[in-house]
Amino acid sequence: MPVEPTPSMLGALFNGCLNHKRLDLAEIVGRKLIEMQPDNDGRYVGLANVYAEVRRLDECRDTRGEMERKGVKKTRGYSIVV
């Protein structure tokens, strides 16, 4: 039974692509994630990091610029030590 993928399904696929160095597929999945969740800062950052990994710095910059133009703010990372 065909199912339309959810953002969490695609997020798992995206991370799998990164783990297995399938950056060509990660780019496609990353774009789809941005399309599905245009206000999620992590989607832009993830795709920008893919571009940086393969030295496509213009696309990396463009993705960060797209995020800024759309008014999406990057949330700060944090850790909790228990």
PDB file with one MODEL, atoms N, CA, C and O in Angstrom:
MODEL        1
ATOM      1  N   MET A   1       0.846  -1.173   0.000  1.00  0.00           N
ATOM      2  CA  MET A   1       0.000   0.000   0.000  1.00  0.00           C
ATOM      3  C   MET A   1       0.895   1.241   0.000  1.00  0.00           C
ATOM      4  O   MET A   1       1.653   1.454   0.946  1.00  0.00           O
ATOM      5  N   PRO A   2       0.815   2.055  -1.044  1.00  0.00           N
ATOM      6  CA  PRO A   2       1.646   3.265  -1.110  1.00  0.00           C
ATOM      7  C   PRO A   2       1.249   4.270  -0.019  1.00  0.00           C
ATOM      8  O   PRO A   2       0.068   4.478   0.259  1.00  0.00           O
ATOM      9  N   VAL A   3       2.243   4.866   0.571  1.00  0.00           N
ATOM     10  CA  VAL A   3       2.023   5.835   1.642  1.00  0.00           C
ATOM     11  C   VAL A   3       2.836   7.083   1.335  1.00  0.00           C
ATOM     12  O   VAL A   3       3.994   6.989   0.928  1.00  0.00           O
ATOM     13  N   GLU A   4       2.234   8.247   1.528  1.00  0.00           N
ATOM     14  CA  GLU A   4       2.968   9.505   1.384  1.00  0.00           C
ATOM     15  C   GLU A   4       3.907   9.634   2.588  1.00  0.00           C
ATOM     16  O   GLU A   4       3.455   9.507   3.726  1.00  0.00           O
ATOM     17  N   PRO A   5       5.195   9.883   2.364  1.00  0.00           N
ATOM     18  CA  PRO A   5       6.131   9.947   3.492  1.00  0.00           C
ATOM     19  C   PRO A   5       5.869  11.162   4.379  1.00  0.00           C
ATOM     20  O   PRO A   5       5.531  12.242   3.895  1.00  0.00           O
ATOM     21  N   THR A   6       6.030  10.967   5.667  1.00  0.00           N
ATOM     22  CA  THR A   6       5.900  12.056   6.633  1.00  0.00           C
ATOM     23  C   THR A   6       7.267  12.719   6.808  1.00  0.00           C
ATOM     24  O   THR A   6       8.287  12.145   6.426  1.00  0.00           O
ATOM     25  N   PRO A   7       7.293  13.924   7.384  1.00  0.00           N
ATOM     26  CA  PRO A   7       8.588  14.551   7.649  1.00  0.00           C
ATOM     27  C   PRO A   7       9.503  13.694   8.524  1.00  0.00           C
ATOM     28  O   PRO A   7      10.718  13.689   8.326  1.00  0.00           O
ATOM     29  N   SER A   8       8.937  12.976   9.479  1.00  0.00           N
ATOM     30  CA  SER A   8       9.803  12.140  10.327  1.00  0.00           C
ATOM     31  C   SER A   8      10.390  10.969   9.541  1.00  0.00           C
ATOM     32  O   SER A   8      11.531  10.574   9.781  1.00  0.00           O
ATOM     33  N   MET A   9       9.624  10.415   8.607  1.00  0.00           N
ATOM     34  CA  MET A   9      10.157   9.346   7.747  1.00  0.00           C
ATOM     35  C   MET A   9      11.302   9.880   6.891  1.00  0.00           C
ATOM     36  O   MET A   9      12.357   9.255   6.777  1.00  0.00           O
ATOM     37  N   LEU A  10      11.073  11.046   6.293  1.00  0.00           N
ATOM     38  CA  LEU A  10      12.106  11.624   5.434  1.00  0.00           C
ATOM     39  C   LEU A  10      13.320  12.060   6.250  1.00  0.00           C
ATOM     40  O   LEU A  10      14.451  11.980   5.769  1.00  0.00           O
ATOM     41  N   GLY A  11      13.094  12.518   7.478  1.00  0.00           N
ATOM     42  CA  GLY A  11      14.211  12.879   8.351  1.00  0.00           C
ATOM     43  C   GLY A  11      15.094  11.679   8.643  1.00  0.00           C
ATOM     44  O   GLY A  11      16.320  11.788   8.667  1.00  0.00           O
ATOM     45  N   ALA A  12      14.464  10.532   8.866  1.00  0.00           N
ATOM     46  CA  ALA A  12      15.230   9.301   9.097  1.00  0.00           C
ATOM     47  C   ALA A  12      16.005   8.915   7.839  1.00  0.00           C
ATOM     48  O   ALA A  12      17.166   8.512   7.920  1.00  0.00           O
ATOM     49  N   LEU A  13      15.367   9.038   6.682  1.00  0.00           N
ATOM     50  CA  LEU A  13      16.040   8.738   5.417  1.00  0.00           C
ATOM     51  C   LEU A  13      17.212   9.695   5.193  1.00  0.00           C
ATOM     52  O   LEU A  13      18.287   9.279   4.764  1.00  0.00           O
ATOM     53  N   PHE A  14      16.994  10.981   5.488  1.00  0.00           N
ATOM     54  CA  PHE A  14      18.041  11.992   5.343  1.00  0.00           C
ATOM     55  C   PHE A  14      19.260  11.619   6.189  1.00  0.00           C
ATOM     56  O   PHE A  14      20.391  11.648   5.703  1.00  0.00           O
ATOM     57  N   ASN A  15      19.027  11.272   7.447  1.00  0.00           N
ATOM     58  CA  ASN A  15      20.144  10.892   8.325  1.00  0.00           C
ATOM     59  C   ASN A  15      20.821   9.610   7.857  1.00  0.00           C
ATOM     60  O   ASN A  15      22.040   9.475   7.971  1.00  0.00           O
ATOM     61  N   GLY A  16      20.043   8.675   7.334  1.00  0.00           N
ATOM     62  CA  GLY A  16      20.629   7.460   6.769  1.00  0.00           C
ATOM     63  C   GLY A  16      21.520   7.775   5.580  1.00  0.00           C
ATOM     64  O   GLY A  16      22.589   7.187   5.415  1.00  0.00           O
ATOM     65  N   CYS A  17      21.069   8.709   4.753  1.00  0.00           N
ATOM     66  CA  CYS A  17      21.879   9.127   3.599  1.00  0.00           C
ATOM     67  C   CYS A  17      23.205   9.724   4.064  1.00  0.00           C
ATOM     68  O   CYS A  17      24.252   9.455   3.475  1.00  0.00           O
ATOM     69  N   LEU A  18      23.159  10.531   5.116  1.00  0.00           N
ATOM     70  CA  LEU A  18      24.389  11.120   5.647  1.00  0.00           C
ATOM     71  C   LEU A  18      25.317  10.041   6.193  1.00  0.00           C
ATOM     72  O   LEU A  18      26.521  10.059   5.937  1.00  0.00           O
ATOM     73  N   ASN A  19      24.754   9.110   6.940  1.00  0.00           N
ATOM     74  CA  ASN A  19      25.568   8.042   7.533  1.00  0.00           C
ATOM     75  C   ASN A  19      26.252   7.180   6.482  1.00  0.00           C
ATOM     76  O   ASN A  19      27.359   6.688   6.700  1.00  0.00           O
ATOM     77  N   HIS A  20      25.597   6.998   5.348  1.00  0.00           N
ATOM     78  CA  HIS A  20      26.133   6.135   4.292  1.00  0.00           C
ATOM     79  C   HIS A  20      26.755   6.928   3.138  1.00  0.00           C
ATOM     80  O   HIS A  20      27.045   6.381   2.074  1.00  0.00           O
ATOM     81  N   LYS A  21      26.952   8.236   3.375  1.00  0.00           N
ATOM     82  CA  LYS A  21      27.614   9.112   2.393  1.00  0.00           C
ATOM     83  C   LYS A  21      26.891   9.164   1.049  1.00  0.00           C
ATOM     84  O   LYS A  21      27.529   9.310   0.006  1.00  0.00           O
ATOM     85  N   ARG A  22      25.574   9.046   1.069  1.00  0.00           N
ATOM     86  CA  ARG A  22      24.767   9.189  -0.145  1.00  0.00           C
ATOM     87  C   ARG A  22      24.287  10.632  -0.222  1.00  0.00           C
ATOM     88  O   ARG A  22      23.093  10.909  -0.105  1.00  0.00           O
ATOM     89  N   LEU A  23      25.237  11.554  -0.420  1.00  0.00           N
ATOM     90  CA  LEU A  23      24.922  12.968  -0.365  1.00  0.00           C
ATOM     91  C   LEU A  23      24.074  13.416  -1.543  1.00  0.00           C
ATOM     92  O   LEU A  23      23.369  14.421  -1.449  1.00  0.00           O
ATOM     93  N   ASP A  24      24.132  12.680  -2.657  1.00  0.00           N
ATOM     94  CA  ASP A  24      23.269  12.992  -3.795  1.00  0.00           C
ATOM     95  C   ASP A  24      21.805  12.794  -3.419  1.00  0.00           C
ATOM     96  O   ASP A  24      20.958  13.623  -3.754  1.00  0.00           O
ATOM     97  N   LEU A  25      21.510  11.715  -2.736  1.00  0.00           N
ATOM     98  CA  LEU A  25      20.144  11.437  -2.296  1.00  0.00           C
ATOM     99  C   LEU A  25      19.755  12.343  -1.126  1.00  0.00           C
ATOM    100  O   LEU A  25      18.600  12.756  -1.021  1.00  0.00           O
ATOM    101  N   ALA A  26      20.703  12.652  -0.254  1.00  0.00           N
ATOM    102  CA  ALA A  26      20.439  13.548   0.875  1.00  0.00           C
ATOM    103  C   ALA A  26      19.990  14.917   0.378  1.00  0.00           C
ATOM    104  O   ALA A  26      19.139  15.552   1.000  1.00  0.00           O
ATOM    105  N   GLU A  27      20.552  15.375  -0.732  1.00  0.00           N
ATOM    106  CA  GLU A  27      20.149  16.665  -1.295  1.00  0.00           C
ATOM    107  C   GLU A  27      18.676  16.635  -1.707  1.00  0.00           C
ATOM    108  O   GLU A  27      17.932  17.571  -1.414  1.00  0.00           O
ATOM    109  N   ILE A  28      18.261  15.585  -2.371  1.00  0.00           N
ATOM    110  CA  ILE A  28      16.874  15.457  -2.826  1.00  0.00           C
ATOM    111  C   ILE A  28      15.930  15.406  -1.625  1.00  0.00           C
ATOM    112  O   ILE A  28      14.910  16.094  -1.598  1.00  0.00           O
ATOM    113  N   VAL A  29      16.274  14.597  -0.649  1.00  0.00           N
ATOM    114  CA  VAL A  29      15.432  14.449   0.542  1.00  0.00           C
ATOM    115  C   VAL A  29      15.407  15.758   1.335  1.00  0.00           C
ATOM    116  O   VAL A  29      14.358  16.153   1.843  1.00  0.00           O
ATOM    117  N   GLY A  30      16.549  16.424   1.441  1.00  0.00           N
ATOM    118  CA  GLY A  30      16.617  17.701   2.155  1.00  0.00           C
ATOM    119  C   GLY A  30      15.725  18.753   1.536  1.00  0.00           C
ATOM    120  O   GLY A  30      15.050  19.496   2.249  1.00  0.00           O
ATOM    121  N   ARG A  31      15.715  18.825   0.212  1.00  0.00           N
ATOM    122  CA  ARG A  31      14.831  19.778  -0.485  1.00  0.00           C
ATOM    123  C   ARG A  31      13.364  19.462  -0.214  1.00  0.00           C
ATOM    124  O   ARG A  31      12.559  20.366   0.007  1.00  0.00           O
ATOM    125  N   LYS A  32      13.023  18.187  -0.231  1.00  0.00           N
ATOM    126  CA  LYS A  32      11.640  17.777   0.045  1.00  0.00           C
ATOM    127  C   LYS A  32      11.253  18.145   1.479  1.00  0.00           C
ATOM    128  O   LYS A  32      10.131  18.585   1.725  1.00  0.00           O
ATOM    129  N   LEU A  33      12.170  17.968   2.415  1.00  0.00           N
ATOM    130  CA  LEU A  33      11.894  18.322   3.807  1.00  0.00           C
ATOM    131  C   LEU A  33      11.649  19.820   3.961  1.00  0.00           C
ATOM    132  O   LEU A  33      10.756  20.227   4.703  1.00  0.00           O
ATOM    133  N   ILE A  34      12.430  20.635   3.272  1.00  0.00           N
ATOM    134  CA  ILE A  34      12.225  22.085   3.326  1.00  0.00           C
ATOM    135  C   ILE A  34      10.871  22.442   2.730  1.00  0.00           C
ATOM    136  O   ILE A  34      10.173  23.314   3.246  1.00  0.00           O
ATOM    137  N   GLU A  35      10.503  21.778   1.659  1.00  0.00           N
ATOM    138  CA  GLU A  35       9.197  22.000   1.033  1.00  0.00           C
ATOM    139  C   GLU A  35       8.064  21.650   2.012  1.00  0.00           C
ATOM    140  O   GLU A  35       7.061  22.361   2.087  1.00  0.00           O
ATOM    141  N   MET A  36       8.231  20.561   2.752  1.00  0.00           N
ATOM    142  CA  MET A  36       7.192  20.110   3.684  1.00  0.00           C
ATOM    143  C   MET A  36       7.160  20.929   4.976  1.00  0.00           C
ATOM    144  O   MET A  36       6.094  21.138   5.554  1.00  0.00           O
ATOM    145  N   GLN A  37       8.322  21.388   5.425  1.00  0.00           N
ATOM    146  CA  GLN A  37       8.426  22.116   6.690  1.00  0.00           C
ATOM    147  C   GLN A  37       9.263  23.384   6.502  1.00  0.00           C
ATOM    148  O   GLN A  37      10.392  23.458   6.988  1.00  0.00           O
ATOM    149  N   PRO A  38       8.714  24.382   5.800  1.00  0.00           N
ATOM    150  CA  PRO A  38       9.501  25.575   5.484  1.00  0.00           C
ATOM    151  C   PRO A  38       9.896  26.420   6.698  1.00  0.00           C
ATOM    152  O   PRO A  38      10.755  27.293   6.570  1.00  0.00           O
ATOM    153  N   ASP A  39       9.305  26.190   7.855  1.00  0.00           N
ATOM    154  CA  ASP A  39       9.647  26.957   9.054  1.00  0.00           C
ATOM    155  C   ASP A  39      10.597  26.216   9.993  1.00  0.00           C
ATOM    156  O   ASP A  39      10.920  26.721  11.068  1.00  0.00           O
ATOM    157  N   ASN A  40      11.044  25.032   9.600  1.00  0.00           N
ATOM    158  CA  ASN A  40      11.924  24.225  10.448  1.00  0.00           C
ATOM    159  C   ASN A  40      13.379  24.553  10.115  1.00  0.00           C
ATOM    160  O   ASN A  40      13.879  24.187   9.051  1.00  0.00           O
ATOM    161  N   ASP A  41      14.049  25.243  11.031  1.00  0.00           N
ATOM    162  CA  ASP A  41      15.425  25.675  10.783  1.00  0.00           C
ATOM    163  C   ASP A  41      16.388  24.515  10.562  1.00  0.00           C
ATOM    164  O   ASP A  41      17.336  24.635   9.787  1.00  0.00           O
ATOM    165  N   GLY A  42      16.155  23.406  11.230  1.00  0.00           N
ATOM    166  CA  GLY A  42      17.046  22.257  11.105  1.00  0.00           C
ATOM    167  C   GLY A  42      17.096  21.685   9.704  1.00  0.00           C
ATOM    168  O   GLY A  42      18.112  21.121   9.298  1.00  0.00           O
ATOM    169  N   ARG A  43      16.014  21.823   8.964  1.00  0.00           N
ATOM    170  CA  ARG A  43      15.978  21.305   7.592  1.00  0.00           C
ATOM    171  C   ARG A  43      16.939  22.083   6.697  1.00  0.00           C
ATOM    172  O   ARG A  43      17.650  21.494   5.881  1.00  0.00           O
ATOM    173  N   TYR A  44      16.959  23.410   6.851  1.00  0.00           N
ATOM    174  CA  TYR A  44      17.873  24.245   6.064  1.00  0.00           C
ATOM    175  C   TYR A  44      19.322  23.989   6.464  1.00  0.00           C
ATOM    176  O   TYR A  44      20.197  23.843   5.611  1.00  0.00           O
ATOM    177  N   VAL A  45      19.559  23.937   7.763  1.00  0.00           N
ATOM    178  CA  VAL A  45      20.920  23.726   8.265  1.00  0.00           C
ATOM    179  C   VAL A  45      21.454  22.372   7.802  1.00  0.00           C
ATOM    180  O   VAL A  45      22.611  22.263   7.395  1.00  0.00           O
ATOM    181  N   GLY A  46      20.612  21.343   7.863  1.00  0.00           N
ATOM    182  CA  GLY A  46      21.029  20.016   7.403  1.00  0.00           C
ATOM    183  C   GLY A  46      21.425  20.013   5.942  1.00  0.00           C
ATOM    184  O   GLY A  46      22.457  19.454   5.571  1.00  0.00           O
ATOM    185  N   LEU A  47      20.595  20.646   5.104  1.00  0.00           N
ATOM    186  CA  LEU A  47      20.904  20.692   3.674  1.00  0.00           C
ATOM    187  C   LEU A  47      22.148  21.539   3.412  1.00  0.00           C
ATOM    188  O   LEU A  47      22.981  21.177   2.581  1.00  0.00           O
ATOM    189  N   ALA A  48      22.277  22.657   4.111  1.00  0.00           N
ATOM    190  CA  ALA A  48      23.473  23.492   3.953  1.00  0.00           C
ATOM    191  C   ALA A  48      24.726  22.707   4.334  1.00  0.00           C
ATOM    192  O   ALA A  48      25.767  22.847   3.691  1.00  0.00           O
ATOM    193  N   ASN A  49      24.631  21.893   5.362  1.00  0.00           N
ATOM    194  CA  ASN A  49      25.775  21.073   5.776  1.00  0.00           C
ATOM    195  C   ASN A  49      26.130  20.023   4.725  1.00  0.00           C
ATOM    196  O   ASN A  49      27.304  19.706   4.533  1.00  0.00           O
ATOM    197  N   VAL A  50      25.124  19.487   4.050  1.00  0.00           N
ATOM    198  CA  VAL A  50      25.387  18.544   2.947  1.00  0.00           C
ATOM    199  C   VAL A  50      26.178  19.256   1.860  1.00  0.00           C
ATOM    200  O   VAL A  50      27.175  18.728   1.369  1.00  0.00           O
ATOM    201  N   TYR A  51      25.738  20.450   1.484  1.00  0.00           N
ATOM    202  CA  TYR A  51      26.446  21.207   0.450  1.00  0.00           C
ATOM    203  C   TYR A  51      27.877  21.525   0.884  1.00  0.00           C
ATOM    204  O   TYR A  51      28.803  21.440   0.077  1.00  0.00           O
ATOM    205  N   ALA A  52      28.059  21.889   2.146  1.00  0.00           N
ATOM    206  CA  ALA A  52      29.401  22.193   2.644  1.00  0.00           C
ATOM    207  C   ALA A  52      30.291  20.951   2.593  1.00  0.00           C
ATOM    208  O   ALA A  52      31.476  21.040   2.271  1.00  0.00           O
ATOM    209  N   GLU A  53      29.716  19.803   2.912  1.00  0.00           N
ATOM    210  CA  GLU A  53      30.472  18.539   2.911  1.00  0.00           C
ATOM    211  C   GLU A  53      31.056  18.224   1.537  1.00  0.00           C
ATOM    212  O   GLU A  53      32.169  17.708   1.435  1.00  0.00           O
ATOM    213  N   VAL A  54      30.306  18.535   0.481  1.00  0.00           N
ATOM    214  CA  VAL A  54      30.774  18.233  -0.879  1.00  0.00           C
ATOM    215  C   VAL A  54      31.377  19.469  -1.560  1.00  0.00           C
ATOM    216  O   VAL A  54      31.550  19.502  -2.778  1.00  0.00           O
ATOM    217  N   ARG A  55      31.689  20.479  -0.747  1.00  0.00           N
ATOM    218  CA  ARG A  55      32.361  21.694  -1.223  1.00  0.00           C
ATOM    219  C   ARG A  55      31.539  22.476  -2.258  1.00  0.00           C
ATOM    220  O   ARG A  55      32.099  23.133  -3.136  1.00  0.00           O
ATOM    221  N   ARG A  56      30.230  22.398  -2.147  1.00  0.00           N
ATOM    222  CA  ARG A  56      29.357  23.211  -3.001  1.00  0.00           C
ATOM    223  C   ARG A  56      28.951  24.433  -2.182  1.00  0.00           C
ATOM    224  O   ARG A  56      27.808  24.573  -1.747  1.00  0.00           O
ATOM    225  N   LEU A  57      29.936  25.314  -1.991  1.00  0.00           N
ATOM    226  CA  LEU A  57      29.780  26.411  -1.049  1.00  0.00           C
ATOM    227  C   LEU A  57      28.779  27.459  -1.515  1.00  0.00           C
ATOM    228  O   LEU A  57      28.157  28.119  -0.682  1.00  0.00           O
ATOM    229  N   ASP A  58      28.607  27.629  -2.820  1.00  0.00           N
ATOM    230  CA  ASP A  58      27.588  28.567  -3.304  1.00  0.00           C
ATOM    231  C   ASP A  58      26.197  28.098  -2.902  1.00  0.00           C
ATOM    232  O   ASP A  58      25.378  28.897  -2.448  1.00  0.00           O
ATOM    233  N   GLU A  59      25.925  26.802  -3.068  1.00  0.00           N
ATOM    234  CA  GLU A  59      24.625  26.258  -2.676  1.00  0.00           C
ATOM    235  C   GLU A  59      24.443  26.316  -1.160  1.00  0.00           C
ATOM    236  O   GLU A  59      23.338  26.551  -0.672  1.00  0.00           O
ATOM    237  N   CYS A  60      25.516  26.105  -0.429  1.00  0.00           N
ATOM    238  CA  CYS A  60      25.468  26.203   1.031  1.00  0.00           C
ATOM    239  C   CYS A  60      25.048  27.616   1.432  1.00  0.00           C
ATOM    240  O   CYS A  60      24.148  27.799   2.251  1.00  0.00           O
ATOM    241  N   ARG A  61      25.708  28.600   0.849  1.00  0.00           N
ATOM    242  CA  ARG A  61      25.392  30.000   1.123  1.00  0.00           C
ATOM    243  C   ARG A  61      23.965  30.335   0.703  1.00  0.00           C
ATOM    244  O   ARG A  61      23.248  31.033   1.420  1.00  0.00           O
ATOM    245  N   ASP A  62      23.553  29.829  -0.476  1.00  0.00           N
ATOM    246  CA  ASP A  62      22.196  30.088  -0.969  1.00  0.00           C
ATOM    247  C   ASP A  62      21.140  29.512  -0.032  1.00  0.00           C
ATOM    248  O   ASP A  62      20.108  30.141   0.204  1.00  0.00           O
ATOM    249  N   THR A  63      21.391  28.324   0.499  1.00  0.00           N
ATOM    250  CA  THR A  63      20.433  27.691   1.408  1.00  0.00           C
ATOM    251  C   THR A  63      20.315  28.497   2.694  1.00  0.00           C
ATOM    252  O   THR A  63      19.212  28.700   3.202  1.00  0.00           O
ATOM    253  N   ARG A  64      21.440  28.954   3.221  1.00  0.00           N
ATOM    254  CA  ARG A  64      21.407  29.811   4.419  1.00  0.00           C
ATOM    255  C   ARG A  64      20.699  31.130   4.107  1.00  0.00           C
ATOM    256  O   ARG A  64      19.948  31.647   4.934  1.00  0.00           O
ATOM    257  N   GLY A  65      20.943  31.672   2.908  1.00  0.00           N
ATOM    258  CA  GLY A  65      20.275  32.907   2.496  1.00  0.00           C
ATOM    259  C   GLY A  65      18.772  32.720   2.347  1.00  0.00           C
ATOM    260  O   GLY A  65      17.992  33.596   2.721  1.00  0.00           O
ATOM    261  N   GLU A  66      18.371  31.587   1.805  1.00  0.00           N
ATOM    262  CA  GLU A  66      16.945  31.267   1.658  1.00  0.00           C
ATOM    263  C   GLU A  66      16.274  31.243   3.032  1.00  0.00           C
ATOM    264  O   GLU A  66      15.167  31.752   3.207  1.00  0.00           O
ATOM    265  N   MET A  67      16.953  30.655   3.981  1.00  0.00           N
ATOM    266  CA  MET A  67      16.447  30.581   5.350  1.00  0.00           C
ATOM    267  C   MET A  67      16.251  31.995   5.910  1.00  0.00           C
ATOM    268  O   MET A  67      15.231  32.288   6.535  1.00  0.00           O
ATOM    269  N   GLU A  68      17.227  32.856   5.682  1.00  0.00           N
ATOM    270  CA  GLU A  68      17.161  34.231   6.173  1.00  0.00           C
ATOM    271  C   GLU A  68      16.044  35.012   5.483  1.00  0.00           C
ATOM    272  O   GLU A  68      15.296  35.738   6.137  1.00  0.00           O
ATOM    273  N   ARG A  69      15.932  34.861   4.156  1.00  0.00           N
ATOM    274  CA  ARG A  69      14.885  35.570   3.403  1.00  0.00           C
ATOM    275  C   ARG A  69      13.488  35.186   3.859  1.00  0.00           C
ATOM    276  O   ARG A  69      12.577  36.013   3.869  1.00  0.00           O
ATOM    277  N   LYS A  70      13.328  33.924   4.235  1.00  0.00           N
ATOM    278  CA  LYS A  70      12.015  33.448   4.690  1.00  0.00           C
ATOM    279  C   LYS A  70      11.764  33.764   6.162  1.00  0.00           C
ATOM    280  O   LYS A  70      10.694  33.463   6.691  1.00  0.00           O
ATOM    281  N   GLY A  71      12.750  34.370   6.822  1.00  0.00           N
ATOM    282  CA  GLY A  71      12.587  34.747   8.225  1.00  0.00           C
ATOM    283  C   GLY A  71      12.689  33.592   9.202  1.00  0.00           C
ATOM    284  O   GLY A  71      12.201  33.683  10.329  1.00  0.00           O
ATOM    285  N   VAL A  72      13.324  32.502   8.776  1.00  0.00           N
ATOM    286  CA  VAL A  72      13.492  31.338   9.656  1.00  0.00           C
ATOM    287  C   VAL A  72      14.748  31.565  10.491  1.00  0.00           C
ATOM    288  O   VAL A  72      15.842  31.733   9.951  1.00  0.00           O
ATOM    289  N   LYS A  73      14.581  31.567  11.803  1.00  0.00           N
ATOM    290  CA  LYS A  73      15.700  31.804  12.714  1.00  0.00           C
ATOM    291  C   LYS A  73      16.305  30.481  13.160  1.00  0.00           C
ATOM    292  O   LYS A  73      15.592  29.529  13.479  1.00  0.00           O
ATOM    293  N   LYS A  74      17.629  30.441  13.176  1.00  0.00           N
ATOM    294  CA  LYS A  74      18.326  29.241  13.647  1.00  0.00           C
ATOM    295  C   LYS A  74      18.281  29.221  15.170  1.00  0.00           C
ATOM    296  O   LYS A  74      18.663  30.188  15.829  1.00  0.00           O
ATOM    297  N   THR A  75      17.811  28.108  15.713  1.00  0.00           N
ATOM    298  CA  THR A  75      17.784  27.976  17.170  1.00  0.00           C
ATOM    299  C   THR A  75      19.167  27.560  17.661  1.00  0.00           C
ATOM    300  O   THR A  75      19.908  26.864  16.967  1.00  0.00           O
ATOM    301  N   ARG A  76      19.489  27.992  18.846  1.00  0.00           N
ATOM    302  CA  ARG A  76      20.787  27.646  19.426  1.00  0.00           C
ATOM    303  C   ARG A  76      20.799  26.190  19.856  1.00  0.00           C
ATOM    304  O   ARG A  76      19.796  25.650  20.322  1.00  0.00           O
ATOM    305  N   GLY A  77      21.940  25.579  19.689  1.00  0.00           N
ATOM    306  CA  GLY A  77      22.113  24.222  20.193  1.00  0.00           C
ATOM    307  C   GLY A  77      22.425  24.272  21.682  1.00  0.00           C
ATOM    308  O   GLY A  77      22.980  25.255  22.172  1.00  0.00           O
ATOM    309  N   TYR A  78      22.078  23.235  22.386  1.00  0.00           N
ATOM    310  CA  TYR A  78      22.384  23.180  23.809  1.00  0.00           C
ATOM    311  C   TYR A  78      22.515  21.732  24.251  1.00  0.00           C
ATOM    312  O   TYR A  78      22.015  20.813  23.601  1.00  0.00           O
ATOM    313  N   SER A  79      23.194  21.556  25.363  1.00  0.00           N
ATOM    314  CA  SER A  79      23.377  20.225  25.948  1.00  0.00           C
ATOM    315  C   SER A  79      22.989  20.277  27.412  1.00  0.00           C
ATOM    316  O   SER A  79      23.128  21.307  28.071  1.00  0.00           O
ATOM    317  N   ILE A  80      22.511  19.179  27.899  1.00  0.00           N
ATOM    318  CA  ILE A  80      22.186  19.071  29.319  1.00  0.00           C
ATOM    319  C   ILE A  80      23.016  17.924  29.886  1.00  0.00           C
ATOM    320  O   ILE A  80      22.974  16.800  29.385  1.00  0.00           O
ATOM    321  N   VAL A  81      23.761  18.225  30.925  1.00  0.00           N
ATOM    322  CA  VAL A  81      24.562  17.203  31.589  1.00  0.00           C
ATOM    323  C   VAL A  81      23.858  16.851  32.888  1.00  0.00           C
ATOM    324  O   VAL A  81      23.576  17.722  33.712  1.00  0.00           O
ATOM    325  N   VAL A  82      23.584  15.592  33.060  1.00  0.00           N
ATOM    326  CA  VAL A  82      22.862  15.149  34.266  1.00  0.00           C
ATOM    327  C   VAL A  82      23.806  14.432  35.193  1.00  0.00           C
ATOM    328  O   VAL A  82      23.397  13.981  36.263  1.00  0.00           O
TER     329      VAL A  82
ENDMDL
END
